Amino acid sequence: MTNHAINHPPGDCTGGCEEIKTVEQRLDDDAIRMDRIEANQALMVAKIDENTALTSSIDASTKSMVTAFQNLEGAFAVIEKIGKLVKPLTYITVFIGSLAAAWHNLWPSTK
């Protein structure tokens, strides 16, 4: 411990000792307060690091979900195009079927 005014023997200090003692006491109190602030800051840094790791984990999970939804979007686009292709194919198939029925009706098989 340093040699503060509060450690002096009563007869050693000539004038102003009480003021010096008050200042030194305030400095000691502030040092304790600063230690407490630094400890709290270290705790907050640890919590921020933990939060950053958790955020990175969520980011990775979200990216995989977004990729899955983008793939589904592509699949739905393909299904939509197939659906648009099926409609005219249905008309063509019905037309060919009706021609076959008319052919069979006009020239029945003799087997």
N, C-alpha and C positions, 0 to 999 in steps of 0.2 A: 504494500500500500504506500502511496506517495505521502510525503510530508505535507499535510494540509494544515491550515490555520486551526482547525478544530483539534488537531493533535498536539498543539503547542501547550506548554505549561502556562498557567494563567499569567505569570509575570513576564513572559517572553515577548509578548505582543504589545507594541506601543501604538495605540490608536488605530481604529479602523478594523480591528479583528472581527468584530461582530458582522460587519458588512462583508468581509472576506469569507467568513464562515457561512453566511447566507448564500453568497454566490457559489461557493464550493458545494454546498448542499444541493442547490439547484442544478449544478452541473452533474453531480452524482445521480440525482433523480432523472435528469435528461438522458444520462448514459443507460440507466435501467430501461427507460422508456424506449430508447433507440434499439436496445437489444430485443425488446418485445416486438417492435416494428419489424426488425430484420427476421425474427423467427416467423412472424405472420407472413412476411413476404416470401420466405422459403416455402412455407406451406402452400401459399397461393400458386407459386411456380410449379410445385408438384401437382396440384390439382389441375392447373392449365395443361401440363404435359399429359396427364391422364385423360383430360377432356379431348385433347388433340388426337390421341391414339384412338379414342372411341369414335370421334368424328371421321377419322381415316377409315376405320372399320365399316362404319355406316356408308361412307362414300363408295367403298368397294362393293358392298352388297347392293347398293342402289344402282351402280353401273351395270351389274349383271342383270338386274331386273329390267333396266331400260333396254339393254341388248335383247332380252327375251321378248319384250313388247315390240321392239322394232322388227324382230324376226316374225312375230305373229302378224304384224301389219303387212309384211311382204307376203305371207301365206294367204291372208285374206284378199290381197290384190290379185293373186293367182287364181284363187277360187272364184272371185268376181269375174275374171276374164273367161274362165271355163263356163260359168253360168251364162255369160253373154254369148258364148259360142254354142251352147246347147240349144238355145231357143231356135236359131235358124236350122240347126241339124234336125230338130224335131219336125219342123215343117217339111224338110226334104224327105225325112223318113216316112212321114204320113203320106206325102205325095207319091213316093215310090210304092208304098203299101197299097194305096188306092189304085195305082196303075196295075199292080200285080193282081189285085182282086178283079179289076175290070178285064184284064187279059184272061184270067181263069174263068170268068163268067162268059166271055165271048167264045173262047176256045177251050172247053173243058178237057181234061185229060181223059184218055180212053183206056187206061190201064185197068 
